[in-house]
Structures are given as C-alpha cells and as structure tokens.
Amino acid sequence: MKTPVIEIRDLHKTYGKSEVLRGVDLSINSGEVMAILGRSGGGKSTLLRCINLLETPTAGDIRVGEHLAFSGGKPATGKNLVRLRRSVGMLFQGLNVFPHLSVVENVALPMVRSLGTDESVAVKTALDLLDKVKLTEKALAMPSQLSGGQLQRVALARALALNPLALLFDEPTSALDPESTLEVLQVMKDLSADGMTMVIVTHEIGFAFDVAKTIVMIDEGIVVDSGSPAQLASNSQHDLTKRFLREHLQFDSSSPAGQPRPTRSR
C-alpha cells in the first residue's frame, strides 16, 4: 500500500462565521497529478494554502511526507515549518520573482540560501532547471525583459530548485495571455510525465482532464465528487460535475469509456 505524499483528514477552515472548508479528506500519492475544480469561492485556493500553512486550518490533520503540518489544532512551527515549505513548492496567480536578479540568479538563490548549496553548483543546477522549463536562452536576462509566461516558468524552475516532494498550483495561468498559457501548461504536462507530484487548482478544465490522474470537485467547502477523468466523464451523478463537463469538454464517442476530449477553457 502506498504512503501518500500529502494526506488531509477532516480539514476545516473558518473565517469568522463563514466555514470555507467543511471536512475535506484527500490523499495524494507520489507521482500523482490531482486537479481540484469547482466554482469560484468554493474553497479550492484555501485548501491549497492550508497544505503549506499559508493559511492556518481551524481543525483537522495534514501530513506532508513523514511530517505533520497540522494536527490537534497546532500548525508546524520553526524548523518544522521551514521543512514543510521546502517540501511543498507553490505557484500562484501572481508572478513572484526578484526583479533585481537575473533569471539564473532567481533560480539559484533558493539553493544557496535554503540548502547551503555551493554557488557554482547552484548555478549549474539552475541552468539544468531552466532547460527543463524551456528557458535556457533567457538565463542571463532580467525579469523586466520576460513575458508573463516566461516569468511564471522562472518561478516554476525556482520552486523545483528545492527538490520538493510536491508542487501546488493555484491558477498559475489566470493572468496570462493564451500563448503564454499554453507554454506554461506544456511545461506542467512535461513535469507530470516525469513523475512530479502535483495538486492543481485551475479553470483550464480541458488541461485538467488531459493531465490529471484524479479530478476532485469541491463546492461550498466539501468534496462533492472525485475519480479519474474517465470515471467522472462516464459515471458521475453530480450536477456540478455534469455542468463542468457540458460547458468545458467535448466527448469523443470513439474513445474508450467516453473519454473526454479537452477543448480550450472559457
């Protein structure tokens, strides 16, 4: 039996009188890509931010790797929190890079500062990571010289620099133009093929059904549906799932089990 990389049990998050998460249970195994879908305001981003404690849960348990991130009402602190943040990289909607550093310096810096890597080794590794995200030719460029999609790929390379157990993506393409969106999604698809464990919150529904092993539908703070893309396409009884499929996917009747054929998200 596989030990999950991320395990979430009975997770709750309350803001004042508003309960945003109402008992979420999820397990993400090594190499799995999980896409979390649902209406805006349903709790998807809050769930991601609880995993690495950018938001402190109200109740429940979160385990990342061998370590508890949150349990018994207590979040990880000190060295345990640092270890958690190294273990789970996160990409946001915003483009978070250091404007005064070159591309290769942006990627190398976390290895030098957080891991104590020798600077020459960090630069070599950074160049390898830039090749992975298809940005080798921009290694010496400054962030001001890059497009939004390129900046997001720099942020992705920097997240990979700490060799995380998993990556969390919170609408990483929402601020990008269509061409840049396709560039970022292709790199994410390549990472999934390499076995990177990923949890993705996205409105790119076609991409989610194409790359994810597991689709999770969240609405009003609870998991209302989950399964493989093929299972949800052929067997879902939930109105939320059916609406997403109807609005964002076309079905190829010649494919096995009614496998959805992705269309461009709206």
N, C-alpha and C positions, 0 to 999 in steps of 0.2 A: 504493500500500500504506500502510495506516495505521500510524503510530508509536504503540505502546502508551503509555498514561499510566503504567502500572505493569507492569514486566517482571521476572519472577522466574525464575532459572535454577539448577537443581540445588541447591536450598536444603536445608541440613541444620541441625538444631539438636539438640545433645546435652546432657543433664543427667547428669553422672557417667557411668554405664554405660548410661543409658537414652537411646536415639535417638528423639526425639519427631517430628522431621521427617527424612524419608529420601529426599531428592532430588526436591523439588517443583518443577515447571515450570508457570508460569501467565503469561498476558498479559491485561491489562485495557485495552481501548481507550476513548477519550474517549466519554462518554455511555453507556457500558455499565454495566448492573447485573449483578453476579455474586453469586450466593448460594452459600455454602460450607456443605454439610451433612455430617452423619455422626454416628457415635456419640460420646458423651462420652469425652474422653481420647484422641481420635484425632489431635489436633494442630491443630484449627481455630483456636482462640484464639491459640495460639503463633505460627501463621503470620501472623495479623493483627498481632500485637505485634512481629514481626520486621520488617514492612514499614516501620514508623516508628521502629524501633530501641528500642522499649521493652524488647525482648529482643534481645540481640546474637546473630546466627546463628553457627554453628560453621564453615560453609563455604557457598559458592555466590555468587550475584550478585543484587543487587536494584537496579533502576533506577527512579527516580520522575521523570517528566518528562525533562528533559535531564541530570539529575544522578544520579550513582551514590550510592546509600545505603549499599551494602555490596559490596565486591569485594576479591578477593585476601586474604580474611581480615581486612580492615580496615573498620571502620564509619566513616561520616561523623562528623566532629567539628567543634567550634567553630561558625563561621558556616554551614558546610555542614549541620550537624545542625539548627541553628535554621531554615534554609531548608526542610529536609525536613519538620520538624514543622509549619511553616506551610502546606506544600503538601498535607499529608495530615491532615485532621481525623479525630478518633476519638471515638466514643461508646461508653461502657462500660455494664456492667450497673448500676453504682452511679450515683447522681445527683450529679454533680460541679458544684456551683455555689457561689458565695461567699455564705454565709448573711447577711453584714452589708451586702450591697449589694442594691439594688432590682433588679428584673428587667431594666429597660433599662440600668442600670449594669453588670450582669453581661455583657450583650451588647456594650456599647460599650467596655468596658475593654480587651479584646484589640486593638482597632483603635488606641486611644490609645497603649498600651504597646508593642505589637509593630510597628505600622505607622507610628507617628508621626502618625496622623490628628488633625486639629483636633477638639477635644471636641464642638463644636456639630455638625460634620459626622458624627462618630461616633454621636452620639445620633440624628440623623435616619436614618442607615443602620440603626441598631439598631431603630428603630421600624418601618422597612420590613421588616426580617427577622422581627420579631415578628408582623407582619401575615402574612408567608409561612407561619409556623408556627401561625397562628391564635391568637395570644396578645396582640393589641393592647390588649385591655381590662385586661390584667394588667401593663402596663408599669411602673406605679409600686408594684406590690405587692412585698412581701418574700418570699423563698423559703419562709419558715415558713407563709405563707398559701396555698401552692400544693399541689396534689395531686402524686402521683408522676409521672403522665403529663405534667402541666404542667411540672414541673421538668425532665423529660427533653427536652421541647420547647425549654425555655430553653437547655439545654446544646447542643441541635442548632443553634439560632439563633446561639449563641456560636461554634460550630465554623464555621458559614457566614460569620461576620464577617471571617475572614481570607481569604475568596475562595479556598478550597483547590482543587487540581486534582481531588481525590477525597476521599470520606468513607469511613471504615471503621466498621462497626457490629459490636460484639461483644455479642450477645444483649441488645440495648437494651431489650427489653420483659420480660425474665425476672423482674424484681422488681415488675412492675406488675399491677394488677387487670385483669380482662377489658375493662372500658370504657376505661381508660387505654391499654391495649394497642392497641385499635382506633384511638384518637386518634393515637397515635404512628405506627402503621403507615400511616394515611391520609396523614399529612404526608410520610412517606418515599415513598409512592407518588406524591404530587404532585411531589416533587423528581425522581423518576425520569422523570416526564413532561416536566419542564423540562430534561432532559438532564444531570442531575448524575451524575457517575461514582461508583459506589458498590460496595463489597465488603461483603457482609453475612453474618455468621455468625449463624444463628438456628435455633431449634427450631420456628418458625412456618412449617411446611412448606407449607401452603396458600398463605400470603402469598408465599413464595419462588417457587413455581411460577407465581404470578399476575404478579409484577412483574419477575422476573429475565429477562435475555436468555440468560444462561448459568448452568447449575447444575453445580457441582463437588462430587463426593462424595469425601471424604477418610476414610481408615481406616488406623490404625496408621502414620500419618506419610507416606502416599503418596496420590496421586490415583488412585482406582480407577475413576472414571467421570466423564465430563463431556459436556456438549452442551446444546442448547436444551431447554426443558421438553417440547416435543412429541417431540423425538428420544428423550429418556430414557423418556418415557411409552410410546412405541411400539416402541423398538428395543433397550432396554438388556438386556444379557445378564448383568449383575452382580447377585448375590444381595442385596447391601447396598441397591442402588437399588430393586430389586423390593420389598424389605421396607418401605422408606420409603413407596413408592407405595401399597402394600397397606394400611399402617397409618394413613396420614395423608391420602390423597386418594381421592376418588370419581371414576370415569370417566364422562364424558358421551358415550355412543355416537353421539350426533347431531353432535358437534363434529368438526372436521377432524382427521384423523390421530390420533384418540383423545386429543385434548387433555384434560388432567386438569382437573377442576372442583374448586377448593380447598374443603376443609372446615376447620372450626376445629381447630387443632392440639391434641394432647393433651400 
